[in-house]
């Protein structure tokens, strides 16, 4: 019962939270099978669209990220990288077509 009450309090307060952090990014740095957190140094199981700092690598370190020379995100001092699984459309013929990241992406944290 205590856990349920705590859960209700969290739900109630979350609905009133307006604090967030947004980072608009205009275009990908690269689209590849890389995920340095889940699969460092090796191919990922699926394709990712990567935005942010130019220092992105299969086995990147904090130092490599900070050494980026530019960013595809609006906050140019933010040299972090952000990646999402790449999106595909499956046509009636069964073929897959890559869906472009038109306009980039907006990263947000609640």
Secondary structure, DSSP 8 states (H G I E B T S, - for coil): -HHHHHHHHHHHHHTT----EEEEE-S-SEEES-BTTTBTTS--SS-EEEEEBTT--TT--HHHHHT-S-BSBSSTT---EEEEE--EEE-TTS-EEE---TT-EEEEE-
